[in-house]
Amino acid sequence: MVLTDQSTSIRFGEELDVTLIAPYLQAHIPGLTGTPRISQFPGGASNLTYLLEYPDQELVVRRPPFGHKARSAHDMGREFRILNQLRNGFPYCPKAYLHCTDESVIGAEFYVMERVKGIILRDRLPDELKLDETQTRQLCRNFVDRFVELHNVDYAACGLADLGKPENYVQRQIAGWTDRYAKARTPDAPNWEMVIAWLNEKMPADHPKPGIVHNDYRFDNVILDPEDPLSIVGVLDWELTTLGDPLMDLGNTLAYWIQADDPAPMQAMRRQPSHLPGMLTRQAFVDYYAERSGLRIDNFDFYYLYGMFRLAGIVQQIYYRFFHGQTQDKRFAQFIHLNRLLEQNALQVIGQSAL
């Protein structure tokens, strides 16, 4: 088994025309020779990611999903800028080479970045890694450490002070995701009314120290060094990045974090090996984050509930495209069940919360 992340054949309907993209890239990126072999990375449910293998170089192409024309949700130029400017303060960003706004090349805007080879963890830890419980715990702590490091980046020094508006971030996120969920709701989707009401009632003030908010920090968006699998050498998927409350970002990440004692329905939605012996529980994750960041976290239930509601909004937006025939990706047919499961879990947390 090859541990480094592998591309596969391109999904039907998501092909790139090599006769169009190859000459364009050769004209804009020095040193490219030959015709690339094009394949697709199978992970992800939003922007599409392709591998272009040249004789002497490998490049990665990112483009928006098919069937979605709202540029603000899949802004290639913004993600390109974040990669190239944030890497001055956060060296785990891959280098981006080119941003193309000419949609005639592949049918949409896109950008090209370096390929950072390494291990990307999915729903399980590969047996070949042979990590024991102590090593797994250290890997998990390193994962949290990089998260804290990101939130502490001097974004103004990176030229990203205009990336977002930290003021009233909490309120705007709740209102924004309420609106987006309503617009993406299909007849078979839950309404989330009780959760939305609870979030509005329990809403805290913004944390006084805003930071870079990744908005999708998960194990399957970080790259591990093949020579030292406990070390993170890259962080991917910056399309949702902005400035805001770091505790809201912590809630985003914990919404994906399925621990060993979670019930079977939640285990079924797990996308990273967060259940293994050595991995921190959600509460231990929060405690370690608080220790490393120096931030006080008194009401994490709110941030966790927000993370689940936001995740349901993302899931529903993707399912909306499938429901209306805008994508042929059969994986998305199951997203309606994930949305319902998230609402059930959110209601259980509300029932047990001390807030």
C-alpha positions as CSV (number, residue, x, y, z in Angstrom):
1,M,0.0,0.0,0.0
2,V,1.2,3.5,-0.9
3,L,0.8,5.8,2.0
4,T,1.0,9.1,0.2
5,D,-2.3,10.5,-1.0
6,Q,-3.2,9.1,-4.4
7,S,-5.3,10.4,-7.3
8,T,-7.7,8.2,-9.2
9,S,-9.7,8.2,-12.5
10,I,-11.7,11.3,-13.1
11,R,-15.4,11.2,-12.2
12,F,-17.9,11.2,-15.1
13,G,-18.8,14.7,-16.1
14,E,-15.9,16.3,-14.3
15,E,-13.2,15.8,-17.0
16,L,-10.6,18.4,-18.0
17,D,-9.7,18.8,-21.6
18,V,-5.9,18.3,-21.8
19,T,-5.8,19.9,-25.3
20,L,-7.0,23.2,-23.8
21,I,-5.4,23.3,-20.3
22,A,-1.9,22.0,-21.3
23,P,-1.0,24.8,-23.8
24,Y,-2.4,27.4,-21.4
25,L,-0.3,26.2,-18.5
26,Q,2.8,25.8,-20.6
27,A,2.4,29.4,-21.7
28,H,2.1,30.7,-18.2
29,I,4.3,28.5,-16.0
30,P,8.0,28.4,-16.9
31,G,9.7,25.0,-17.3
32,L,6.7,22.8,-18.2
33,T,7.4,20.3,-21.0
34,G,5.4,17.5,-22.4
35,T,1.7,16.6,-22.1
36,P,0.5,16.0,-18.5
37,R,-1.4,12.9,-17.3
38,I,-4.5,14.2,-15.6
39,S,-6.2,12.4,-12.7
40,Q,-8.5,13.5,-9.8
41,F,-8.2,13.4,-6.1
42,P,-11.4,11.6,-4.9
43,G,-11.8,13.4,-1.5
44,G,-13.7,16.5,-0.9
45,A,-17.3,17.5,-1.6
46,S,-16.9,21.1,-2.8
47,N,-14.1,22.4,-5.0
48,L,-12.6,19.8,-7.4
49,T,-9.0,18.9,-7.3
50,Y,-6.9,17.4,-10.1
51,L,-3.3,16.1,-10.4
52,L,-1.4,17.0,-13.5
53,E,1.7,14.8,-13.8
54,Y,4.4,16.2,-16.1
55,P,7.7,14.3,-16.8
56,D,9.6,16.5,-14.3
57,Q,6.9,18.2,-12.2
58,E,3.5,17.6,-10.6
59,L,0.9,20.3,-10.3
60,V,-2.5,20.5,-8.6
61,V,-5.5,22.2,-10.2
62,R,-8.4,23.5,-8.2
63,R,-11.7,24.6,-9.7
64,P,-15.3,25.1,-8.5
65,P,-17.8,22.3,-8.6
66,F,-20.0,21.9,-11.6
67,G,-23.5,23.3,-11.4
68,H,-22.7,26.2,-9.1
69,K,-22.2,29.7,-10.4
70,A,-22.0,31.8,-7.2
71,R,-18.5,33.0,-7.4
72,S,-18.5,34.3,-3.8
73,A,-18.8,30.7,-2.5
74,H,-16.0,29.3,-4.7
75,D,-13.7,32.3,-5.2
76,M,-10.6,30.9,-6.9
77,G,-8.8,34.2,-6.8
78,R,-9.3,34.6,-3.1
79,E,-8.0,31.2,-2.3
80,F,-5.0,31.8,-4.5
81,R,-4.2,35.0,-2.7
82,I,-4.6,33.4,0.8
83,L,-2.1,30.6,-0.1
84,N,0.5,33.0,-1.4
85,Q,0.3,35.6,1.4
86,L,-0.6,33.5,4.4
87,R,2.4,31.2,3.8
88,N,4.6,34.1,5.0
89,G,3.3,33.5,8.5
90,F,2.1,29.9,8.2
91,P,4.6,27.9,6.2
92,Y,2.2,24.9,5.8
93,C,0.4,26.6,2.9
94,P,1.3,25.1,-0.5
95,K,2.7,27.5,-3.0
96,A,0.2,28.7,-5.6
97,Y,1.6,29.4,-9.1
98,L,-1.2,30.7,-11.3
99,H,-4.8,32.0,-11.1
100,C,-6.8,31.8,-14.4
101,T,-10.0,33.9,-14.9
102,D,-10.4,32.8,-18.5
103,E,-13.3,30.3,-18.2
104,S,-12.8,29.2,-21.8
105,V,-9.8,27.1,-20.7
106,I,-11.7,24.6,-18.5
107,G,-15.2,26.1,-18.2
108,A,-14.5,27.9,-14.9
109,E,-11.9,29.9,-13.0
110,F,-9.1,27.8,-11.6
111,Y,-5.8,28.0,-9.9
112,V,-2.6,25.9,-10.0
113,M,-0.5,25.1,-6.9
114,E,2.4,22.8,-6.0
115,R,1.8,19.3,-5.0
116,V,2.9,18.6,-1.5
117,K,3.4,14.9,-1.3
118,G,2.5,13.2,2.0
119,I,0.0,11.2,3.9
120,I,-3.6,12.3,4.3
121,L,-5.7,10.5,6.8
122,R,-9.3,9.5,6.0
123,D,-11.6,7.5,8.2
124,R,-8.9,5.2,9.5
125,L,-5.2,5.1,10.3
126,P,-3.3,3.0,7.8
127,D,-1.9,-0.2,9.4
128,E,1.4,0.5,7.7
129,L,1.9,3.5,9.9
130,K,2.1,1.3,13.0
131,L,1.4,4.1,15.4
132,D,0.9,3.1,19.0
133,E,-1.4,4.9,21.4
134,T,1.3,7.3,22.6
135,Q,2.3,8.2,19.1
136,T,-1.3,8.7,18.1
137,R,-1.8,11.0,21.0
138,Q,1.3,13.0,20.0
139,L,-0.1,13.2,16.4
140,C,-3.4,14.5,17.7
141,R,-1.6,17.1,19.9
142,N,0.5,18.2,16.9
143,F,-2.8,18.6,14.9
144,V,-4.1,20.9,17.7
145,D,-0.8,22.8,17.9
146,R,-0.9,23.7,14.2
147,F,-4.5,24.9,14.7
148,V,-3.4,27.2,17.5
149,E,-0.4,28.4,15.5
150,L,-2.8,29.3,12.6
151,H,-5.1,31.3,15.0
152,N,-2.1,33.2,16.3
153,V,-0.8,34.3,12.9
154,D,-0.2,38.0,12.5
155,Y,-2.6,38.3,9.6
156,A,-2.0,42.0,9.1
157,A,1.8,41.3,8.7
158,C,0.8,38.8,5.9
159,G,-1.2,41.5,4.1
160,L,-4.5,39.9,5.0
161,A,-6.1,42.5,7.3
162,D,-8.9,42.9,4.7
163,L,-9.7,39.2,4.4
164,G,-12.8,39.5,6.5
165,K,-14.6,41.5,9.1
166,P,-14.0,40.2,12.6
167,E,-16.5,42.6,14.2
168,N,-19.9,41.0,15.1
169,Y,-18.5,37.8,13.7
170,V,-20.6,35.4,15.9
171,Q,-23.9,37.2,15.2
172,R,-23.2,37.3,11.5
173,Q,-22.3,33.7,11.3
174,I,-25.5,32.6,13.0
175,A,-27.6,34.9,10.9
176,G,-25.7,34.0,7.7
177,W,-26.0,30.2,8.1
178,T,-29.7,30.5,9.1
179,D,-30.3,32.3,5.8
180,R,-28.1,30.0,3.7
181,Y,-29.8,26.9,5.2
182,A,-33.3,28.3,4.4
183,K,-32.3,28.9,0.8
184,A,-30.8,25.5,0.4
185,R,-33.5,23.6,2.2
186,T,-35.3,20.9,0.2
187,P,-38.7,19.4,1.0
188,D,-37.1,16.3,2.7
189,A,-34.7,18.4,4.9
190,P,-35.2,19.1,8.7
191,N,-35.9,22.6,9.7
192,W,-33.4,23.1,12.6
193,E,-35.8,25.7,14.2
194,M,-35.1,24.7,17.8
195,V,-31.3,24.8,17.3
196,I,-31.5,28.1,15.6
197,A,-33.6,29.6,18.4
198,W,-31.1,28.2,21.0
199,L,-28.1,29.6,19.2
200,N,-29.7,33.1,19.1
201,E,-30.6,32.9,22.8
202,K,-27.2,31.7,24.0
203,M,-25.0,33.7,21.7
204,P,-21.8,35.0,23.4
205,A,-19.9,38.1,22.5
206,D,-17.0,37.8,20.0
207,H,-13.7,36.8,21.4
208,P,-11.6,39.9,21.8
209,K,-8.6,38.4,19.8
210,P,-9.7,37.6,16.3
211,G,-7.6,35.4,14.1
212,I,-7.4,33.5,10.8
213,V,-10.4,31.2,10.7
214,H,-9.7,28.2,8.4
215,N,-13.3,27.0,8.6
216,D,-12.5,23.4,7.5
217,Y,-9.6,22.2,9.7
218,R,-9.7,18.4,9.7
219,F,-7.2,15.5,9.4
220,D,-8.2,15.0,5.8
221,N,-7.1,18.6,5.1
222,V,-3.6,18.2,6.6
223,I,-0.6,16.5,5.0
224,L,1.7,14.3,7.1
225,D,5.4,13.9,6.4
226,P,5.9,10.4,4.9
227,E,9.3,10.2,6.7
228,D,7.9,11.4,10.0
229,P,4.1,10.8,10.1
230,L,3.7,12.7,13.4
231,S,4.7,15.9,11.6
232,I,2.3,18.0,9.6
233,V,3.9,19.5,6.5
234,G,0.9,21.0,4.7
235,V,-2.6,22.3,5.3
236,L,-5.1,22.3,2.4
237,D,-8.5,23.6,1.5
238,W,-8.5,27.4,2.2
239,E,-11.6,28.3,0.2
240,L,-13.7,29.2,3.3
241,T,-10.9,31.0,5.2
242,T,-11.7,34.4,6.7
243,L,-11.0,36.6,9.8
244,G,-13.1,36.0,12.9
245,D,-13.5,34.4,16.3
246,P,-11.1,31.4,16.7
247,L,-13.5,29.7,19.1
248,M,-16.1,29.5,16.3
249,D,-13.4,27.8,14.2
250,L,-12.8,25.4,17.0
251,G,-16.5,24.6,17.0
252,N,-16.3,23.9,13.2
253,T,-13.5,21.4,13.7
254,L,-15.1,19.6,16.7
255,A,-18.4,19.2,14.7
256,Y,-16.4,16.7,12.6
257,W,-14.7,15.1,15.6
258,I,-16.3,11.7,16.3
259,Q,-14.8,10.0,19.4
260,A,-14.7,6.4,20.5
261,D,-17.8,6.4,22.7
262,D,-20.1,8.2,20.3
263,P,-23.1,6.1,19.2
264,A,-23.1,4.0,16.0
265,P,-25.0,6.5,13.8
266,M,-22.4,9.1,14.6
267,Q,-19.6,6.6,13.9
268,A,-21.1,6.1,10.4
269,M,-20.4,9.8,9.6
270,R,-16.8,9.7,10.8
271,R,-14.3,10.9,8.1
272,Q,-11.1,10.9,10.2
273,P,-9.5,8.5,12.7
274,S,-10.5,10.5,15.7
275,H,-11.9,7.5,17.5
276,L,-8.6,5.6,17.9
277,P,-6.9,5.0,21.3
278,G,-4.7,8.0,21.9
279,M,-6.9,10.5,20.1
280,L,-8.2,13.2,22.3
281,T,-11.9,13.3,23.2
282,R,-13.8,16.5,22.2
283,Q,-13.5,17.8,25.8
284,A,-9.7,16.9,25.9
285,F,-9.3,18.6,22.5
286,V,-10.9,21.8,23.9
287,D,-8.8,21.6,27.1
288,Y,-5.6,21.2,25.2
289,Y,-6.4,23.9,22.8
290,A,-7.2,26.2,25.7
291,E,-3.9,25.3,27.4
292,R,-1.8,25.9,24.2
293,S,-3.6,29.1,23.1
294,G,-4.1,30.7,26.5
295,L,-7.8,31.3,25.7
296,R,-10.5,30.8,28.3
297,I,-13.3,28.6,27.1
298,D,-16.4,28.6,29.4
299,N,-19.3,27.8,27.1
300,F,-18.1,25.3,24.5
301,D,-21.6,23.9,24.0
302,F,-22.5,27.0,22.0
303,Y,-19.5,26.7,19.6
304,Y,-20.0,22.9,19.2
305,L,-23.7,23.5,18.4
306,Y,-22.8,26.3,15.9
307,G,-20.3,23.9,14.2
308,M,-22.9,21.2,13.8
309,F,-25.5,23.7,12.4
310,R,-22.9,25.2,10.0
311,L,-21.9,21.7,8.9
312,A,-25.5,20.9,8.2
313,G,-25.8,24.0,6.1
314,I,-22.8,23.0,4.1
315,V,-24.1,19.4,3.7
316,Q,-27.5,20.7,2.7
317,Q,-26.0,23.1,0.1
318,I,-24.2,20.2,-1.5
319,Y,-27.3,18.0,-1.3
320,Y,-29.4,20.8,-2.9
321,R,-27.1,20.5,-6.0
322,F,-27.7,16.8,-6.1
323,F,-31.4,17.1,-5.5
324,H,-31.8,19.5,-8.4
325,G,-29.6,17.5,-10.8
326,Q,-26.7,20.0,-10.8
327,T,-24.2,17.3,-10.0
328,Q,-23.9,13.6,-10.9
329,D,-21.8,12.6,-7.9
330,K,-23.8,9.8,-6.3
331,R,-22.0,10.3,-2.9
332,F,-24.2,13.3,-2.3
333,A,-27.5,11.3,-2.3
334,Q,-26.7,10.3,1.4
335,F,-26.1,13.8,2.6
336,I,-29.8,14.3,3.5
337,H,-29.3,11.5,6.1
338,L,-26.2,13.2,7.5
339,N,-28.2,16.5,7.8
340,R,-30.9,14.7,9.9
341,L,-28.3,13.0,12.1
342,L,-26.6,16.3,12.8
343,E,-29.9,17.9,13.9
344,Q,-30.6,14.9,16.2
345,N,-27.2,15.2,17.8
346,A,-27.6,18.9,18.2
347,L,-30.9,18.5,20.0
348,Q,-29.3,16.0,22.3
349,V,-26.5,18.4,23.2
350,I,-29.0,21.1,23.9
351,G,-30.9,18.8,26.2
352,Q,-27.8,18.1,28.2
353,S,-26.3,21.6,28.1
354,A,-25.8,23.7,31.3
355,L,-26.0,26.9,29.3
